[in-house]
Amino acid sequence: MTTPWGELRLARFPEDPRDQLRAWDASDAYLLRYLAEQPVSPTGAVVVVGDRWGALVTALAAHRPTQITDSFLAQEATRANLARNGVETGAVRLLTTQDAPPERIDVLLVRVPKSLALLEDQLLRLAPAVHANTVVVGTGMVKEIHTSTLRLFERILGPTRTSLAEQKARLIFCEPDPTLKRPAHPWPYAYTLPDGIGAVSGRTVVNHAGVFCADRLDIGTRFFLRHLPDFRGARQVVDLGCGNGVVGTAVALAEPDAEVLFVDESFQAVASAEATYKANGVPGHAEFRVGDGLDGVPDGSVDVVLNNPPFHSHQATTDATAWRMFAGAHRVLRPGGELWVIGNRHLGYHVKLRRLFGNSRPVAGDPKFVVLKAVKRG
């Protein structure tokens, strides 16, 4: 990546030589050009929100910025990219969206997230640290910035305008108004689950901002829950890519002797899963882990893995994440252990499962979704 201060070598995480996706885009480059060309010097307390792979904080490392991210993978990519470019990790303060925000912000740079709710949550959390002289600049691709995006900046921070587009990217300029009366913080959001979905029927689900389908049960998860067995006798269960944890909580309610590991790369998701589990007074044992898939789970130690894999990485459609999840599941399952997967029918997950496991059986399906089971052979 070419920046006004020189060339950077950047990669996504986990690194894969077959992955041709860049660790930065035109919106990152546009923001850095603006900071270099305008009379806006990143001085004082610099905070970068939503830096997807660490490109922004690596370029601005001389200003000792604070990065705030919801993504474990983005945080690991940042560490790797700082080291790759000869920057000490200590030059950048790494925070998650669940950490207490800085007390004062002099420059706030926002990479607009895909989730409007996550943007709302972060702006509301950071607003008390913003003052009248804080420089606030957002950035994103044109297709990511909507009228609703600008309205959020207006409602929470102050008057907002946008730049002209360059290479399909746009900047957002906001003038903080400390006298602005901000809306109440609506997150986390809890609601009662519908009937007819097994052990979690009528139970409570809790969602932090940014979790997929945070205000209602999505139709894929609903279909998955309707077709899961009780998993009687299962002792070690993993809810892989757990989201708000409703699937793992259903298993824990149906089989109280099971130990359930909830794992996701999103800090917001794992916080949601823990809140959902605790809200329902589940008597069993659970662990909540933010991480890269099943890293750290011993080989052959798990009875059941439950998985609803994502097929997007930001704006890119890819099956790389699903493949890594399936391969990880095959590694950690004991002989006879089962991987249960819900996916859109057109994604053809059965082909990948047969390559890894040597078998794949459809358990249920409709015109949109299919539930698949693969069994690890001895």
C-alpha positions in Angstrom: 0.0 0.0 0.0 1.3 3.4 -1.0 0.8 6.1 1.7 1.9 9.7 1.8 4.6 8.6 4.3 5.9 5.6 2.3 5.1 2.1 1.3 3.5 -0.4 3.7 3.5 -4.2 3.4 0.1 -5.4 4.6 -1.7 -8.7 4.8 -5.0 -10.0 6.1 -5.1 -12.6 8.9 -4.9 -15.5 8.9 -2.5 -15.2 6.0 -3.1 -17.5 3.0 -1.0 -17.3 -0.1 -4.1 -18.2 -2.2 -6.0 -15.2 -0.8 -5.7 -12.4 -3.3 -7.8 -9.9 -1.2 -6.0 -6.8 -0.1 -5.6 -5.7 3.5 -6.8 -2.2 2.6 -9.1 -0.5 0.1 -9.6 2.9 -1.6 -11.3 4.4 1.5 -8.3 3.8 3.7 -6.0 5.4 1.1 -8.4 8.4 0.7 -8.4 9.1 4.4 -4.7 8.9 4.7 -4.3 11.3 1.7 -6.7 13.7 3.3 -4.8 13.7 6.6 -1.5 14.4 4.8 -2.8 17.1 2.4 -5.2 19.1 4.7 -4.2 21.3 7.6 -5.3 18.5 9.9 -2.4 17.0 11.8 -3.1 13.9 13.8 -1.9 15.2 17.2 -3.1 14.6 20.7 -5.2 11.5 21.4 -5.9 9.7 18.0 -8.5 7.0 18.0 -9.2 4.8 15.0 -12.5 2.8 15.0 -13.1 -0.1 12.7 -9.7 -0.4 11.1 -10.3 -3.6 9.3 -6.8 -5.1 9.0 -4.7 -2.4 10.7 -3.7 -0.4 7.6 -4.7 2.9 9.2 -3.0 2.5 12.5 0.1 1.1 10.9 0.3 4.1 8.6 -0.3 6.5 11.6 1.8 4.6 14.1 4.1 7.6 14.7 1.1 9.3 16.3 0.6 6.4 18.8 -3.1 5.9 17.9 -5.6 3.8 19.7 -7.4 1.2 17.6 -10.9 0.0 18.5 -12.2 -3.1 16.7 -14.9 -5.8 17.1 -12.7 -8.3 15.2 -10.2 -10.6 16.8 -8.8 -11.3 13.3 -8.4 -7.6 12.6 -6.6 -7.2 15.9 -4.2 -10.1 15.0 -3.7 -8.7 11.5 -2.8 -5.3 13.1 -0.2 -6.9 15.3 1.3 -8.8 12.3 1.2 -5.7 10.0 2.9 -3.5 12.7 5.7 -6.1 13.0 5.9 -6.5 9.3 6.6 -2.8 8.9 9.1 -2.6 11.8 6.7 -0.9 14.2 6.6 -1.9 17.8 3.2 -3.2 18.9 3.4 -0.8 21.9 3.2 2.1 19.5 -0.5 1.3 19.0 -3.0 0.8 21.8 -5.3 -2.1 20.8 -8.8 -2.0 22.3 -11.9 -4.0 21.6 -15.5 -2.7 21.3 -16.1 -4.2 24.7 -13.3 -2.3 26.4 -13.7 1.0 28.2 -13.1 3.8 25.6 -10.5 6.5 26.0 -11.4 9.4 28.2 -10.3 12.1 25.7 -10.2 12.0 21.9 -8.6 14.8 19.8 -8.8 13.0 16.4 -11.5 10.4 15.7 -11.2 8.4 12.5 -14.0 6.0 11.7 -13.9 3.3 9.2 -17.7 2.9 8.5 -18.7 -0.6 9.5 -21.2 -2.8 7.6 -23.5 -2.7 10.7 -25.3 0.6 11.3 -26.1 -0.6 14.8 -22.4 -1.1 15.6 -21.7 2.4 14.3 -24.4 3.8 16.6 -23.1 1.8 19.6 -19.5 3.0 19.0 -20.4 6.7 18.4 -22.5 6.7 21.6 -19.7 5.1 23.6 -17.1 7.5 22.3 -19.2 10.8 22.3 -18.4 11.7 25.9 -14.7 11.8 25.0 -15.2 14.0 22.0 -14.9 17.8 22.5 -15.6 20.8 20.3 -12.1 20.8 18.7 -12.0 17.1 18.0 -11.3 16.4 14.4 -13.8 13.7 13.3 -13.4 12.1 9.9 -15.2 8.9 8.7 -14.3 6.9 5.6 -15.9 4.2 3.5 -16.7 3.0 0.0 -19.6 4.9 -1.6 -21.9 1.8 -1.4 -21.2 1.7 2.4 -22.2 5.3 3.2 -25.9 6.0 3.2 -28.2 8.8 4.4 -28.8 6.8 7.6 -25.0 6.7 8.2 -24.8 10.5 8.0 -27.9 10.9 10.2 -26.2 8.9 13.0 -23.2 11.2 13.0 -25.5 14.2 13.0 -27.7 12.8 15.9 -24.8 11.7 18.1 -21.9 14.0 17.4 -22.9 17.1 15.4 -23.3 18.6 11.9 -22.0 16.3 9.2 -21.2 16.5 5.5 -19.5 14.3 2.9 -16.7 14.7 0.4 -16.7 14.1 -3.3 -16.1 10.5 -4.2 -12.7 9.3 -5.3 -12.1 5.8 -6.6 -15.6 4.9 -5.3 -14.7 6.0 -1.8 -16.0 8.9 0.2 -15.1 10.8 3.4 -17.4 12.0 6.2 -16.7 15.3 8.0 -18.3 15.9 11.4 -18.1 19.0 13.6 -18.7 17.9 17.2 -21.3 19.8 19.1 -20.8 19.2 22.9 -24.3 20.8 23.6 -26.1 18.2 21.5 -28.6 16.1 23.4 -27.7 12.5 22.4 -30.3 9.7 22.1 -30.4 7.0 24.8 -28.1 4.1 24.3 -30.3 1.1 23.0 -27.7 -1.7 23.3 -27.6 -4.5 24.3 -31.1 -5.4 23.1 -33.0 -8.4 24.5 -36.2 -10.1 23.3 -38.2 -13.2 23.8 -37.7 -16.1 21.4 -40.7 -17.6 19.6 -42.2 -21.0 20.3 -41.6 -24.1 18.2 -37.7 -23.9 18.2 -36.9 -26.6 20.8 -35.3 -26.0 24.2 -35.0 -22.2 23.7 -38.6 -21.6 22.9 -39.9 -18.7 24.9 -36.4 -18.0 26.3 -34.5 -14.7 26.2 -31.8 -13.8 23.7 -29.5 -10.8 24.3 -27.7 -9.0 21.4 -24.9 -6.5 21.5 -24.8 -4.1 18.6 -23.3 -5.5 15.4 -24.4 -9.1 15.9 -26.2 -10.5 12.9 -29.9 -10.0 12.9 -29.8 -8.4 16.4 -33.5 -7.4 16.7 -35.1 -10.7 15.8 -34.3 -14.4 15.3 -33.0 -14.9 11.7 -34.8 -17.5 9.6 -31.6 -19.6 9.1 -31.1 -20.0 12.9 -34.8 -20.7 13.4 -34.6 -23.5 10.8 -31.5 -24.9 12.4 -33.0 -24.9 15.9 -36.1 -26.7 14.7 -34.1 -29.6 13.4 -31.4 -30.1 16.1 -31.6 -33.2 18.3 -31.1 -33.0 22.1 -27.6 -34.4 21.8 -28.2 -36.7 24.8 -24.9 -38.0 26.0 -22.7 -35.3 24.3 -20.2 -34.0 26.8 -18.1 -31.5 24.8 -20.0 -29.3 22.4 -18.8 -26.3 20.5 -21.0 -23.5 19.1 -18.6 -22.4 16.4 -19.2 -18.8 15.1 -21.7 -18.6 18.0 -23.2 -15.1 17.3 -25.6 -14.4 20.1 -25.2 -18.0 21.4 -28.8 -19.1 21.0 -27.8 -22.4 19.3 -25.3 -23.4 22.0 -27.7 -22.3 24.7 -30.4 -24.6 23.2 -28.0 -27.5 23.5 -27.0 -26.6 27.1 -30.7 -26.4 28.1 -31.5 -29.8 26.5 -28.4 -31.6 27.8 -27.4 -30.0 31.1 -24.4 -32.3 31.5 -22.8 -30.9 28.3 -19.9 -28.5 28.5 -20.4 -25.9 25.8 -17.7 -23.8 24.2 -19.0 -20.6 22.6 -16.4 -19.2 20.1 -16.5 -16.3 17.7 -14.0 -13.9 16.2 -16.4 -11.0 17.2 -16.0 -9.5 20.6 -19.6 -8.3 20.4 -20.9 -11.8 19.5 -19.1 -13.5 22.4 -20.4 -10.9 24.8 -23.9 -11.5 23.4 -23.5 -15.3 23.8 -22.5 -15.0 27.4 -25.3 -12.6 28.2 -27.9 -14.9 26.5 -26.6 -18.0 28.4 -26.7 -16.2 31.7 -30.1 -14.6 31.1 -31.6 -18.1 30.8 -30.1 -19.5 34.0 -28.6 -22.5 32.3 -27.4 -25.0 34.9 -24.5 -26.5 32.9 -20.9 -25.4 32.3 -19.9 -23.1 29.5 -16.8 -21.2 28.2 -16.9 -18.1 26.1 -13.9 -17.5 23.9 -13.0 -14.8 21.3 -10.5 -16.3 18.8 -9.7 -17.7 15.4 -12.1 -20.6 15.0 -11.1 -23.7 16.9 -7.5 -22.7 17.6 -6.5 -24.0 21.0 -9.1 -26.7 21.1 -7.3 -30.1 21.5 -7.5 -32.7 18.7 -10.2 -35.3 19.1 -11.7 -33.8 22.2 -15.2 -32.7 21.0 -18.4 -34.6 20.6 -20.4 -32.1 18.6 -19.6 -29.0 16.6 -22.5 -26.7 15.6 -21.8 -24.2 12.8 -23.5 -21.6 10.7 -20.5 -20.3 8.7 -20.4 -16.8 7.3 -19.9 -16.5 3.5 -18.8 -12.8 3.5 -15.6 -11.2 4.5 -16.7 -7.5 4.7 -17.8 -6.9 1.1 -16.2 -10.0 -0.4 -18.0 -13.3 -0.9 -15.8 -16.2 0.0 -15.9 -19.8 1.2 -12.5 -19.6 2.8 -13.9 -19.1 6.3 -16.3 -22.0 6.0 -13.6 -24.3 4.7 -11.3 -23.4 7.7 -14.2 -23.9 10.1 -15.0 -27.3 8.6 -11.3 -28.4 8.7 -11.0 -27.2 12.3 -14.1 -29.2 13.2 -12.7 -32.3 11.6 -9.5 -31.9 13.7 -11.1 -31.4 17.1 -13.9 -34.0 16.8 -13.4 -37.4 18.3 -14.0 -40.5 16.1 -17.8 -40.7 15.8 -18.2 -37.0 16.6 -20.6 -34.9 14.6 -20.5 -31.6 12.7 -23.9 -30.0 12.2 -24.0 -27.2 9.6 -26.8 -24.8 8.5 -26.2 -23.0 5.2 -27.9 -21.6 2.2 -28.6 -24.4 -0.2 -26.8 -22.8 -3.1 -23.5 -22.7 -1.3 -23.0 -26.5 -1.7 -21.4 -27.2 1.6 -22.1 -30.9 1.2 -19.3 -31.1 -1.4 -16.7 -29.6 1.0 -17.9 -31.8 3.9 -17.6 -35.0 1.8 -14.0 -34.0 0.8 -13.1 -33.6 4.5 -15.2 -36.2 6.3 -15.9 -38.6 3.5 -19.6 -38.3 4.2 -22.3 -35.7 4.5 -26.0 -36.3 5.1 -28.9 -33.8 4.6 -31.0 -33.7 7.8 -33.5 -31.2 6.7 -34.0 -28.7 3.9 -36.3 -26.1 2.3 -36.0 -24.1 -0.8 -33.5 -21.7 0.9 -31.6 -23.7 3.7 -30.2 -27.1 4.3 -29.1 -28.7 7.5 -26.2 -31.1 7.0 -24.5 -33.6 9.3 -21.0 -35.0 8.8 -19.5 -37.7 11.1 -15.8 -38.1 11.8 -14.7 -41.6 11.0 -12.2 -43.4 13.2 
